[in-house]
Amino acid sequence: MKNSGWLLLSLIILITVLPWGQKSEADIDYQVIPDEAIRLRILADSNNGEDQRIKRKVRDQVNGEITKWVQDLTSVEAARQLIESRLPELEAIVQETLEAEGKRYSYTVAYGENVQFPTKLYGSYIYPAGEYEAVLITLGEGDGDNWWCVLFPPLCFLDFSNGTSVAEAEEEPSEKVEEDKEEKEVKFFVVEIWENLFS
């Protein structure tokens, strides 16, 4: 019985110590975003809940419109020309959205090749910092967290800011709670076996 206890204990230690399914830094991939891509970045006025809600409202209105514009385009050059020519329409969408929400803060809508993006890591995907071609919408002071996606080729069904699809973004916190609960249950199980073997 003693030998089987030690064997079980060794097996448990082996299972808990080995990095099953974990990736080293060398294994981290890059989410494929083409070199010739046009991004959309929206900066919220601040990080308070209301300003973040307004950012998402603007995101939905602007993204819904641009997605229709670029869905049939096949070249980045055509996408550039179309987006540049329709910037006034984007400004009008932002203004109408802010007015509908009763917000009076300022905003800017700019398009260029030198829009600064910070490094972001989401799951196993890393997005390097740098200057990228993008439509940049700044709401108010622009001091809040940003949301971004790739307008062309159309990848805005992904929320790169969270590493999940936009539809799944709201569900993420509850999934995290479930993972934490399962991890605690596994740890408790190991402690319980340990105590039973040596008590």
CNS distance restraints for C-alpha pairs under 8 A (distance, minus, plus):
assign (resid   1 and name CA) (resid   5 and name CA) 6.17 0.50 0.50
assign (resid   2 and name CA) (resid   6 and name CA) 6.39 0.50 0.50
assign (resid   3 and name CA) (resid   7 and name CA) 6.14 0.50 0.50
assign (resid   4 and name CA) (resid   8 and name CA) 6.05 0.50 0.50
assign (resid   5 and name CA) (resid   9 and name CA) 6.09 0.50 0.50
assign (resid   5 and name CA) (resid 197 and name CA) 6.33 0.50 0.50
assign (resid   6 and name CA) (resid  10 and name CA) 6.04 0.50 0.50
assign (resid   7 and name CA) (resid  11 and name CA) 6.19 0.50 0.50
assign (resid   8 and name CA) (resid  12 and name CA) 6.21 0.50 0.50
assign (resid   9 and name CA) (resid  13 and name CA) 6.22 0.50 0.50
assign (resid   9 and name CA) (resid 194 and name CA) 7.27 0.50 0.50
assign (resid  10 and name CA) (resid  14 and name CA) 6.08 0.50 0.50
assign (resid  11 and name CA) (resid  15 and name CA) 6.17 0.50 0.50
assign (resid  12 and name CA) (resid  16 and name CA) 6.15 0.50 0.50
assign (resid  12 and name CA) (resid 190 and name CA) 7.27 0.50 0.50
assign (resid  13 and name CA) (resid  17 and name CA) 5.87 0.50 0.50
assign (resid  14 and name CA) (resid  18 and name CA) 6.03 0.50 0.50
assign (resid  23 and name CA) (resid  27 and name CA) 5.61 0.50 0.50
assign (resid  23 and name CA) (resid  28 and name CA) 6.70 0.50 0.50
assign (resid  23 and name CA) (resid 124 and name CA) 7.95 0.50 0.50
assign (resid  24 and name CA) (resid  28 and name CA) 6.85 0.50 0.50
assign (resid  28 and name CA) (resid 124 and name CA) 5.28 0.50 0.50
assign (resid  28 and name CA) (resid 125 and name CA) 6.43 0.50 0.50
assign (resid  28 and name CA) (resid 126 and name CA) 7.38 0.50 0.50
assign (resid  29 and name CA) (resid 124 and name CA) 6.12 0.50 0.50
assign (resid  29 and name CA) (resid 125 and name CA) 5.42 0.50 0.50
assign (resid  29 and name CA) (resid 126 and name CA) 6.79 0.50 0.50
assign (resid  30 and name CA) (resid 124 and name CA) 7.75 0.50 0.50
assign (resid  30 and name CA) (resid 125 and name CA) 5.00 0.50 0.50
assign (resid  30 and name CA) (resid 126 and name CA) 5.29 0.50 0.50
assign (resid  30 and name CA) (resid 127 and name CA) 6.72 0.50 0.50
assign (resid  31 and name CA) (resid 125 and name CA) 5.44 0.50 0.50
assign (resid  31 and name CA) (resid 126 and name CA) 6.86 0.50 0.50
assign (resid  31 and name CA) (resid 127 and name CA) 7.37 0.50 0.50
assign (resid  33 and name CA) (resid  37 and name CA) 6.97 0.50 0.50
assign (resid  33 and name CA) (resid 150 and name CA) 7.86 0.50 0.50
assign (resid  36 and name CA) (resid  76 and name CA) 6.61 0.50 0.50
assign (resid  37 and name CA) (resid  76 and name CA) 7.01 0.50 0.50
assign (resid  37 and name CA) (resid 133 and name CA) 7.05 0.50 0.50
assign (resid  37 and name CA) (resid 150 and name CA) 6.80 0.50 0.50
assign (resid  37 and name CA) (resid 151 and name CA) 7.47 0.50 0.50
assign (resid  37 and name CA) (resid 152 and name CA) 5.42 0.50 0.50
assign (resid  37 and name CA) (resid 153 and name CA) 6.28 0.50 0.50
assign (resid  38 and name CA) (resid  76 and name CA) 7.85 0.50 0.50
assign (resid  38 and name CA) (resid  80 and name CA) 7.88 0.50 0.50
assign (resid  38 and name CA) (resid 132 and name CA) 7.74 0.50 0.50
assign (resid  38 and name CA) (resid 133 and name CA) 5.34 0.50 0.50
assign (resid  38 and name CA) (resid 134 and name CA) 5.12 0.50 0.50
assign (resid  38 and name CA) (resid 135 and name CA) 7.52 0.50 0.50
assign (resid  38 and name CA) (resid 150 and name CA) 5.89 0.50 0.50
assign (resid  38 and name CA) (resid 151 and name CA) 5.48 0.50 0.50
assign (resid  38 and name CA) (resid 152 and name CA) 5.06 0.50 0.50
assign (resid  38 and name CA) (resid 153 and name CA) 7.40 0.50 0.50
assign (resid  39 and name CA) (resid 132 and name CA) 7.50 0.50 0.50
assign (resid  39 and name CA) (resid 133 and name CA) 6.33 0.50 0.50
assign (resid  39 and name CA) (resid 134 and name CA) 4.33 0.50 0.50
assign (resid  39 and name CA) (resid 135 and name CA) 6.26 0.50 0.50
assign (resid  39 and name CA) (resid 148 and name CA) 6.98 0.50 0.50
assign (resid  39 and name CA) (resid 149 and name CA) 5.69 0.50 0.50
assign (resid  39 and name CA) (resid 150 and name CA) 4.19 0.50 0.50
assign (resid  39 and name CA) (resid 151 and name CA) 5.15 0.50 0.50
assign (resid  39 and name CA) (resid 152 and name CA) 6.95 0.50 0.50
assign (resid  40 and name CA) (resid 134 and name CA) 5.38 0.50 0.50
assign (resid  40 and name CA) (resid 135 and name CA) 4.82 0.50 0.50
assign (resid  40 and name CA) (resid 136 and name CA) 6.09 0.50 0.50
assign (resid  40 and name CA) (resid 137 and name CA) 7.88 0.50 0.50
assign (resid  40 and name CA) (resid 148 and name CA) 5.37 0.50 0.50
assign (resid  40 and name CA) (resid 149 and name CA) 5.48 0.50 0.50
assign (resid  40 and name CA) (resid 150 and name CA) 6.09 0.50 0.50
assign (resid  40 and name CA) (resid 151 and name CA) 6.11 0.50 0.50
assign (resid  41 and name CA) (resid 134 and name CA) 6.90 0.50 0.50
assign (resid  41 and name CA) (resid 135 and name CA) 6.25 0.50 0.50
assign (resid  41 and name CA) (resid 136 and name CA) 4.93 0.50 0.50
assign (resid  41 and name CA) (resid 137 and name CA) 6.26 0.50 0.50
assign (resid  41 and name CA) (resid 146 and name CA) 6.65 0.50 0.50
assign (resid  41 and name CA) (resid 147 and name CA) 5.79 0.50 0.50
assign (resid  41 and name CA) (resid 148 and name CA) 4.35 0.50 0.50
assign (resid  41 and name CA) (resid 149 and name CA) 6.86 0.50 0.50
assign (resid  42 and name CA) (resid  55 and name CA) 6.95 0.50 0.50
assign (resid  42 and name CA) (resid  59 and name CA) 7.13 0.50 0.50
assign (resid  42 and name CA) (resid 136 and name CA) 5.95 0.50 0.50
assign (resid  42 and name CA) (resid 137 and name CA) 4.72 0.50 0.50
assign (resid  42 and name CA) (resid 138 and name CA) 5.95 0.50 0.50
assign (resid  42 and name CA) (resid 139 and name CA) 7.58 0.50 0.50
assign (resid  42 and name CA) (resid 146 and name CA) 5.39 0.50 0.50
assign (resid  42 and name CA) (resid 147 and name CA) 5.31 0.50 0.50
assign (resid  42 and name CA) (resid 148 and name CA) 6.31 0.50 0.50
assign (resid  43 and name CA) (resid  55 and name CA) 7.18 0.50 0.50
assign (resid  43 and name CA) (resid 136 and name CA) 7.80 0.50 0.50
assign (resid  43 and name CA) (resid 137 and name CA) 6.28 0.50 0.50
assign (resid  43 and name CA) (resid 138 and name CA) 4.88 0.50 0.50
assign (resid  43 and name CA) (resid 139 and name CA) 5.99 0.50 0.50
assign (resid  43 and name CA) (resid 142 and name CA) 5.01 0.50 0.50
assign (resid  43 and name CA) (resid 143 and name CA) 7.06 0.50 0.50
assign (resid  43 and name CA) (resid 144 and name CA) 6.07 0.50 0.50
assign (resid  43 and name CA) (resid 145 and name CA) 6.18 0.50 0.50
assign (resid  43 and name CA) (resid 146 and name CA) 4.41 0.50 0.50
assign (resid  43 and name CA) (resid 147 and name CA) 6.76 0.50 0.50
assign (resid  44 and name CA) (resid  51 and name CA) 6.07 0.50 0.50
assign (resid  44 and name CA) (resid  52 and name CA) 5.98 0.50 0.50
assign (resid  44 and name CA) (resid  54 and name CA) 7.61 0.50 0.50
assign (resid  44 and name CA) (resid  55 and name CA) 5.32 0.50 0.50
assign (resid  44 and name CA) (resid 138 and name CA) 6.66 0.50 0.50
assign (resid  44 and name CA) (resid 139 and name CA) 5.29 0.50 0.50
assign (resid  44 and name CA) (resid 140 and name CA) 7.25 0.50 0.50
assign (resid  44 and name CA) (resid 141 and name CA) 7.73 0.50 0.50
assign (resid  44 and name CA) (resid 142 and name CA) 5.18 0.50 0.50
assign (resid  44 and name CA) (resid 143 and name CA) 6.42 0.50 0.50
assign (resid  44 and name CA) (resid 144 and name CA) 4.53 0.50 0.50
assign (resid  44 and name CA) (resid 145 and name CA) 5.99 0.50 0.50
assign (resid  44 and name CA) (resid 146 and name CA) 6.12 0.50 0.50
assign (resid  45 and name CA) (resid  51 and name CA) 5.90 0.50 0.50
assign (resid  45 and name CA) (resid  52 and name CA) 7.79 0.50 0.50
assign (resid  45 and name CA) (resid 138 and name CA) 7.46 0.50 0.50
assign (resid  45 and name CA) (resid 139 and name CA) 5.02 0.50 0.50
assign (resid  45 and name CA) (resid 140 and name CA) 4.64 0.50 0.50
assign (resid  45 and name CA) (resid 141 and name CA) 4.92 0.50 0.50
assign (resid  45 and name CA) (resid 142 and name CA) 4.40 0.50 0.50
assign (resid  45 and name CA) (resid 143 and name CA) 5.36 0.50 0.50
assign (resid  45 and name CA) (resid 144 and name CA) 5.29 0.50 0.50
assign (resid  46 and name CA) (resid  51 and name CA) 5.82 0.50 0.50
assign (resid  46 and name CA) (resid  52 and name CA) 7.12 0.50 0.50
assign (resid  46 and name CA) (resid 141 and name CA) 7.25 0.50 0.50
assign (resid  46 and name CA) (resid 142 and name CA) 6.58 0.50 0.50
assign (resid  46 and name CA) (resid 143 and name CA) 4.91 0.50 0.50
assign (resid  46 and name CA) (resid 144 and name CA) 3.69 0.50 0.50
assign (resid  46 and name CA) (resid 145 and name CA) 7.13 0.50 0.50
assign (resid  47 and name CA) (resid  51 and name CA) 6.42 0.50 0.50
assign (resid  47 and name CA) (resid  52 and name CA) 6.06 0.50 0.50
assign (resid  47 and name CA) (resid 143 and name CA) 7.38 0.50 0.50
assign (resid  47 and name CA) (resid 144 and name CA) 4.50 0.50 0.50
assign (resid  47 and name CA) (resid 145 and name CA) 6.14 0.50 0.50
assign (resid  48 and name CA) (resid  52 and name CA) 6.30 0.50 0.50
assign (resid  48 and name CA) (resid 144 and name CA) 7.91 0.50 0.50
assign (resid  49 and name CA) (resid  53 and name CA) 6.12 0.50 0.50
assign (resid  50 and name CA) (resid  54 and name CA) 6.29 0.50 0.50
assign (resid  51 and name CA) (resid  55 and name CA) 6.24 0.50 0.50
assign (resid  51 and name CA) (resid 144 and name CA) 7.86 0.50 0.50
assign (resid  52 and name CA) (resid  56 and name CA) 6.37 0.50 0.50
assign (resid  52 and name CA) (resid 144 and name CA) 7.47 0.50 0.50
assign (resid  52 and name CA) (resid 145 and name CA) 7.69 0.50 0.50
assign (resid  53 and name CA) (resid  57 and name CA) 6.26 0.50 0.50
assign (resid  54 and name CA) (resid  58 and name CA) 6.20 0.50 0.50
assign (resid  54 and name CA) (resid  98 and name CA) 7.59 0.50 0.50
assign (resid  54 and name CA) (resid 101 and name CA) 7.67 0.50 0.50
assign (resid  55 and name CA) (resid  59 and name CA) 6.05 0.50 0.50
assign (resid  55 and name CA) (resid 139 and name CA) 7.56 0.50 0.50
assign (resid  55 and name CA) (resid 147 and name CA) 7.96 0.50 0.50
assign (resid  56 and name CA) (resid  60 and name CA) 6.16 0.50 0.50
assign (resid  57 and name CA) (resid  61 and name CA) 6.45 0.50 0.50
assign (resid  57 and name CA) (resid  97 and name CA) 7.29 0.50 0.50
assign (resid  58 and name CA) (resid  62 and name CA) 6.00 0.50 0.50
assign (resid  58 and name CA) (resid  93 and name CA) 7.88 0.50 0.50
assign (resid  58 and name CA) (resid  94 and name CA) 6.09 0.50 0.50
assign (resid  58 and name CA) (resid  97 and name CA) 6.24 0.50 0.50
assign (resid  58 and name CA) (resid  98 and name CA) 7.75 0.50 0.50
assign (resid  59 and name CA) (resid  63 and name CA) 5.64 0.50 0.50
assign (resid  59 and name CA) (resid 147 and name CA) 7.89 0.50 0.50
assign (resid  60 and name CA) (resid  64 and name CA) 5.83 0.50 0.50
assign (resid  61 and name CA) (resid  65 and name CA) 6.47 0.50 0.50
assign (resid  61 and name CA) (resid  93 and name CA) 6.89 0.50 0.50
assign (resid  61 and name CA) (resid  94 and name CA) 7.85 0.50 0.50
assign (resid  61 and name CA) (resid  97 and name CA) 7.54 0.50 0.50
assign (resid  62 and name CA) (resid  66 and name CA) 6.22 0.50 0.50
assign (resid  62 and name CA) (resid  90 and name CA) 6.54 0.50 0.50
assign (resid  62 and name CA) (resid  93 and name CA) 6.55 0.50 0.50
assign (resid  62 and name CA) (resid  94 and name CA) 7.27 0.50 0.50
assign (resid  63 and name CA) (resid  67 and name CA) 5.85 0.50 0.50
assign (resid  63 and name CA) (resid 156 and name CA) 7.39 0.50 0.50
assign (resid  64 and name CA) (resid  68 and name CA) 6.72 0.50 0.50
assign (resid  65 and name CA) (resid  69 and name CA) 6.63 0.50 0.50
assign (resid  66 and name CA) (resid  70 and name CA) 6.31 0.50 0.50
assign (resid  66 and name CA) (resid  83 and name CA) 7.94 0.50 0.50
assign (resid  66 and name CA) (resid 151 and name CA) 7.37 0.50 0.50
assign (resid  67 and name CA) (resid  71 and name CA) 5.84 0.50 0.50
assign (resid  67 and name CA) (resid 151 and name CA) 7.02 0.50 0.50
assign (resid  67 and name CA) (resid 154 and name CA) 6.82 0.50 0.50
assign (resid  67 and name CA) (resid 156 and name CA) 7.72 0.50 0.50
assign (resid  69 and name CA) (resid  82 and name CA) 7.76 0.50 0.50
assign (resid  70 and name CA) (resid  79 and name CA) 6.36 0.50 0.50
assign (resid  70 and name CA) (resid 151 and name CA) 7.64 0.50 0.50
assign (resid  70 and name CA) (resid 152 and name CA) 6.88 0.50 0.50
assign (resid  70 and name CA) (resid 153 and name CA) 7.91 0.50 0.50
assign (resid  70 and name CA) (resid 154 and name CA) 7.09 0.50 0.50
assign (resid  71 and name CA) (resid 154 and name CA) 6.68 0.50 0.50
assign (resid  73 and name CA) (resid  78 and name CA) 6.76 0.50 0.50
assign (resid  73 and name CA) (resid  79 and name CA) 6.56 0.50 0.50
assign (resid  74 and name CA) (resid  78 and name CA) 7.55 0.50 0.50
assign (resid  75 and name CA) (resid  79 and name CA) 6.47 0.50 0.50
assign (resid  76 and name CA) (resid  80 and name CA) 6.09 0.50 0.50
assign (resid  76 and name CA) (resid 152 and name CA) 6.97 0.50 0.50
assign (resid  76 and name CA) (resid 153 and name CA) 7.72 0.50 0.50
assign (resid  77 and name CA) (resid  81 and name CA) 6.34 0.50 0.50
assign (resid  78 and name CA) (resid  82 and name CA) 6.14 0.50 0.50
assign (resid  79 and name CA) (resid  83 and name CA) 6.05 0.50 0.50
assign (resid  79 and name CA) (resid 152 and name CA) 6.98 0.50 0.50
assign (resid  80 and name CA) (resid  84 and name CA) 5.98 0.50 0.50
assign (resid  81 and name CA) (resid  85 and name CA) 6.06 0.50 0.50
assign (resid  82 and name CA) (resid  86 and name CA) 6.25 0.50 0.50
assign (resid  83 and name CA) (resid  87 and name CA) 6.22 0.50 0.50
assign (resid  84 and name CA) (resid 111 and name CA) 7.08 0.50 0.50
assign (resid  86 and name CA) (resid  90 and name CA) 6.69 0.50 0.50
assign (resid  87 and name CA) (resid  91 and name CA) 6.27 0.50 0.50
assign (resid  87 and name CA) (resid 109 and name CA) 7.32 0.50 0.50
assign (resid  87 and name CA) (resid 110 and name CA) 7.78 0.50 0.50
assign (resid  87 and name CA) (resid 111 and name CA) 7.97 0.50 0.50
assign (resid  88 and name CA) (resid  92 and name CA) 6.23 0.50 0.50
assign (resid  89 and name CA) (resid  93 and name CA) 6.25 0.50 0.50
assign (resid  90 and name CA) (resid  94 and name CA) 6.28 0.50 0.50
assign (resid  90 and name CA) (resid 109 and name CA) 7.31 0.50 0.50
assign (resid  91 and name CA) (resid  95 and name CA) 6.14 0.50 0.50
assign (resid  91 and name CA) (resid 108 and name CA) 7.57 0.50 0.50
assign (resid  91 and name CA) (resid 109 and name CA) 6.05 0.50 0.50
assign (resid  92 and name CA) (resid  96 and name CA) 6.00 0.50 0.50
assign (resid  93 and name CA) (resid  97 and name CA) 6.07 0.50 0.50
assign (resid  94 and name CA) (resid  98 and name CA) 6.19 0.50 0.50
assign (resid  94 and name CA) (resid 107 and name CA) 7.86 0.50 0.50
assign (resid  95 and name CA) (resid  99 and name CA) 6.12 0.50 0.50
assign (resid  95 and name CA) (resid 107 and name CA) 8.00 0.50 0.50
assign (resid  96 and name CA) (resid 100 and name CA) 6.01 0.50 0.50
assign (resid  97 and name CA) (resid 101 and name CA) 6.29 0.50 0.50
assign (resid  98 and name CA) (resid 102 and name CA) 6.17 0.50 0.50
assign (resid  98 and name CA) (resid 103 and name CA) 5.03 0.50 0.50
assign (resid  98 and name CA) (resid 104 and name CA) 6.96 0.50 0.50
assign (resid  99 and name CA) (resid 103 and name CA) 5.75 0.50 0.50
assign (resid  99 and name CA) (resid 104 and name CA) 7.06 0.50 0.50
assign (resid 105 and name CA) (resid 139 and name CA) 7.17 0.50 0.50
assign (resid 105 and name CA) (resid 140 and name CA) 5.05 0.50 0.50
assign (resid 106 and name CA) (resid 139 and name CA) 6.32 0.50 0.50
assign (resid 106 and name CA) (resid 140 and name CA) 4.79 0.50 0.50
assign (resid 106 and name CA) (resid 141 and name CA) 7.94 0.50 0.50
assign (resid 107 and name CA) (resid 137 and name CA) 7.10 0.50 0.50
assign (resid 107 and name CA) (resid 138 and name CA) 5.41 0.50 0.50
assign (resid 107 and name CA) (resid 139 and name CA) 4.52 0.50 0.50
assign (resid 107 and name CA) (resid 140 and name CA) 5.43 0.50 0.50
assign (resid 108 and name CA) (resid 136 and name CA) 7.85 0.50 0.50
assign (resid 108 and name CA) (resid 137 and name CA) 5.66 0.50 0.50
assign (resid 108 and name CA) (resid 138 and name CA) 5.24 0.50 0.50
assign (resid 108 and name CA) (resid 139 and name CA) 6.82 0.50 0.50
assign (resid 109 and name CA) (resid 135 and name CA) 7.03 0.50 0.50
assign (resid 109 and name CA) (resid 136 and name CA) 5.82 0.50 0.50
assign (resid 109 and name CA) (resid 137 and name CA) 4.60 0.50 0.50
assign (resid 109 and name CA) (resid 138 and name CA) 6.68 0.50 0.50
assign (resid 110 and name CA) (resid 135 and name CA) 5.69 0.50 0.50
assign (resid 110 and name CA) (resid 136 and name CA) 5.22 0.50 0.50
assign (resid 110 and name CA) (resid 137 and name CA) 6.52 0.50 0.50
assign (resid 111 and name CA) (resid 133 and name CA) 7.53 0.50 0.50
assign (resid 111 and name CA) (resid 134 and name CA) 5.77 0.50 0.50
assign (resid 111 and name CA) (resid 135 and name CA) 4.38 0.50 0.50
assign (resid 111 and name CA) (resid 136 and name CA) 6.15 0.50 0.50
assign (resid 112 and name CA) (resid 133 and name CA) 5.50 0.50 0.50
assign (resid 112 and name CA) (resid 134 and name CA) 5.81 0.50 0.50
assign (resid 112 and name CA) (resid 135 and name CA) 6.76 0.50 0.50
assign (resid 113 and name CA) (resid 131 and name CA) 6.94 0.50 0.50
assign (resid 113 and name CA) (resid 132 and name CA) 5.43 0.50 0.50
assign (resid 113 and name CA) (resid 133 and name CA) 3.71 0.50 0.50
assign (resid 113 and name CA) (resid 134 and name CA) 6.32 0.50 0.50
assign (resid 114 and name CA) (resid 131 and name CA) 4.78 0.50 0.50
assign (resid 114 and name CA) (resid 132 and name CA) 5.51 0.50 0.50
assign (resid 114 and name CA) (resid 133 and name CA) 6.08 0.50 0.50
assign (resid 114 and name CA) (resid 134 and name CA) 7.78 0.50 0.50
assign (resid 115 and name CA) (resid 131 and name CA) 5.08 0.50 0.50
assign (resid 115 and name CA) (resid 132 and name CA) 5.28 0.50 0.50
assign (resid 115 and name CA) (resid 133 and name CA) 6.19 0.50 0.50
assign (resid 115 and name CA) (resid 134 and name CA) 6.07 0.50 0.50
assign (resid 115 and name CA) (resid 135 and name CA) 7.97 0.50 0.50
assign (resid 115 and name CA) (resid 136 and name CA) 7.06 0.50 0.50
assign (resid 116 and name CA) (resid 129 and name CA) 7.51 0.50 0.50
assign (resid 116 and name CA) (resid 130 and name CA) 5.74 0.50 0.50
assign (resid 116 and name CA) (resid 131 and name CA) 4.49 0.50 0.50
assign (resid 116 and name CA) (resid 132 and name CA) 6.51 0.50 0.50
assign (resid 117 and name CA) (resid 129 and name CA) 5.29 0.50 0.50
assign (resid 117 and name CA) (resid 130 and name CA) 5.46 0.50 0.50
assign (resid 117 and name CA) (resid 131 and name CA) 6.14 0.50 0.50
assign (resid 117 and name CA) (resid 132 and name CA) 7.15 0.50 0.50
assign (resid 118 and name CA) (resid 128 and name CA) 7.04 0.50 0.50
assign (resid 118 and name CA) (resid 129 and name CA) 4.33 0.50 0.50
assign (resid 118 and name CA) (resid 130 and name CA) 6.67 0.50 0.50
assign (resid 119 and name CA) (resid 126 and name CA) 7.41 0.50 0.50
assign (resid 119 and name CA) (resid 127 and name CA) 5.58 0.50 0.50
assign (resid 119 and name CA) (resid 128 and name CA) 4.56 0.50 0.50
assign (resid 119 and name CA) (resid 129 and name CA) 4.03 0.50 0.50
assign (resid 119 and name CA) (resid 130 and name CA) 7.70 0.50 0.50
assign (resid 120 and name CA) (resid 126 and name CA) 5.87 0.50 0.50
assign (resid 120 and name CA) (resid 127 and name CA) 5.14 0.50 0.50
assign (resid 120 and name CA) (resid 128 and name CA) 6.63 0.50 0.50
assign (resid 120 and name CA) (resid 129 and name CA) 7.41 0.50 0.50
assign (resid 120 and name CA) (resid 161 and name CA) 7.93 0.50 0.50
assign (resid 121 and name CA) (resid 125 and name CA) 5.82 0.50 0.50
assign (resid 121 and name CA) (resid 126 and name CA) 4.40 0.50 0.50
assign (resid 121 and name CA) (resid 127 and name CA) 6.23 0.50 0.50
assign (resid 122 and name CA) (resid 126 and name CA) 6.34 0.50 0.50
assign (resid 122 and name CA) (resid 160 and name CA) 7.90 0.50 0.50
assign (resid 122 and name CA) (resid 161 and name CA) 7.82 0.50 0.50
assign (resid 122 and name CA) (resid 162 and name CA) 6.59 0.50 0.50
assign (resid 122 and name CA) (resid 163 and name CA) 5.17 0.50 0.50
assign (resid 123 and name CA) (resid 163 and name CA) 6.87 0.50 0.50
assign (resid 125 and name CA) (resid 163 and name CA) 7.91 0.50 0.50
assign (resid 138 and name CA) (resid 142 and name CA) 5.23 0.50 0.50
assign (resid 146 and name CA) (resid 161 and name CA) 7.45 0.50 0.50
assign (resid 147 and name CA) (resid 159 and name CA) 7.53 0.50 0.50
assign (resid 147 and name CA) (resid 160 and name CA) 7.58 0.50 0.50
assign (resid 147 and name CA) (resid 161 and name CA) 5.50 0.50 0.50
assign (resid 148 and name CA) (resid 159 and name CA) 6.83 0.50 0.50
assign (resid 148 and name CA) (resid 160 and name CA) 6.12 0.50 0.50
assign (resid 148 and name CA) (resid 161 and name CA) 6.03 0.50 0.50
assign (resid 149 and name CA) (resid 155 and name CA) 6.60 0.50 0.50
assign (resid 149 and name CA) (resid 156 and name CA) 5.08 0.50 0.50
assign (resid 149 and name CA) (resid 158 and name CA) 6.73 0.50 0.50
assign (resid 149 and name CA) (resid 159 and name CA) 6.07 0.50 0.50
assign (resid 149 and name CA) (resid 160 and name CA) 5.69 0.50 0.50
assign (resid 149 and name CA) (resid 161 and name CA) 7.70 0.50 0.50
assign (resid 150 and name CA) (resid 154 and name CA) 6.15 0.50 0.50
assign (resid 150 and name CA) (resid 155 and name CA) 5.04 0.50 0.50
assign (resid 150 and name CA) (resid 156 and name CA) 5.53 0.50 0.50
assign (resid 151 and name CA) (resid 155 and name CA) 6.11 0.50 0.50
assign (resid 151 and name CA) (resid 156 and name CA) 5.99 0.50 0.50
assign (resid 157 and name CA) (resid 165 and name CA) 6.14 0.50 0.50
assign (resid 157 and name CA) (resid 166 and name CA) 6.39 0.50 0.50
assign (resid 158 and name CA) (resid 163 and name CA) 7.36 0.50 0.50
assign (resid 158 and name CA) (resid 164 and name CA) 6.18 0.50 0.50
assign (resid 158 and name CA) (resid 165 and name CA) 4.44 0.50 0.50
assign (resid 158 and name CA) (resid 166 and name CA) 5.85 0.50 0.50
assign (resid 159 and name CA) (resid 163 and name CA) 5.96 0.50 0.50
assign (resid 159 and name CA) (resid 164 and name CA) 5.60 0.50 0.50
assign (resid 159 and name CA) (resid 165 and name CA) 5.26 0.50 0.50
assign (resid 159 and name CA) (resid 166 and name CA) 5.03 0.50 0.50
assign (resid 159 and name CA) (resid 169 and name CA) 7.61 0.50 0.50
assign (resid 160 and name CA) (resid 164 and name CA) 6.79 0.50 0.50
assign (resid 162 and name CA) (resid 169 and name CA) 6.70 0.50 0.50
assign (resid 164 and name CA) (resid 168 and name CA) 6.18 0.50 0.50
assign (resid 164 and name CA) (resid 169 and name CA) 5.93 0.50 0.50
assign (resid 165 and name CA) (resid 169 and name CA) 6.26 0.50 0.50
assign (resid 166 and name CA) (resid 170 and name CA) 7.91 0.50 0.50
assign (resid 168 and name CA) (resid 172 and name CA) 6.60 0.50 0.50
assign (resid 171 and name CA) (resid 175 and name CA) 6.67 0.50 0.50
assign (resid 172 and name CA) (resid 176 and name CA) 6.31 0.50 0.50
assign (resid 173 and name CA) (resid 177 and name CA) 6.40 0.50 0.50
assign (resid 174 and name CA) (resid 178 and name CA) 6.39 0.50 0.50
assign (resid 175 and name CA) (resid 179 and name CA) 6.35 0.50 0.50
assign (resid 176 and name CA) (resid 180 and name CA) 6.23 0.50 0.50
assign (resid 177 and name CA) (resid 181 and name CA) 6.18 0.50 0.50
assign (resid 178 and name CA) (resid 182 and name CA) 6.24 0.50 0.50
assign (resid 179 and name CA) (resid 183 and name CA) 6.19 0.50 0.50
assign (resid 180 and name CA) (resid 184 and name CA) 6.25 0.50 0.50
assign (resid 181 and name CA) (resid 185 and name CA) 6.27 0.50 0.50
assign (resid 182 and name CA) (resid 186 and name CA) 6.30 0.50 0.50
assign (resid 183 and name CA) (resid 187 and name CA) 6.32 0.50 0.50
assign (resid 184 and name CA) (resid 188 and name CA) 6.09 0.50 0.50
assign (resid 185 and name CA) (resid 189 and name CA) 6.15 0.50 0.50
assign (resid 186 and name CA) (resid 190 and name CA) 6.42 0.50 0.50
assign (resid 187 and name CA) (resid 191 and name CA) 6.35 0.50 0.50
assign (resid 188 and name CA) (resid 192 and name CA) 6.09 0.50 0.50
assign (resid 189 and name CA) (resid 193 and name CA) 6.34 0.50 0.50
assign (resid 190 and name CA) (resid 194 and name CA) 6.24 0.50 0.50
assign (resid 191 and name CA) (resid 195 and name CA) 6.20 0.50 0.50
assign (resid 192 and name CA) (resid 196 and name CA) 6.21 0.50 0.50
assign (resid 193 and name CA) (resid 197 and name CA) 6.19 0.50 0.50
assign (resid 194 and name CA) (resid 198 and name CA) 6.49 0.50 0.50
assign (resid 195 and name CA) (resid 199 and name CA) 5.72 0.50 0.50
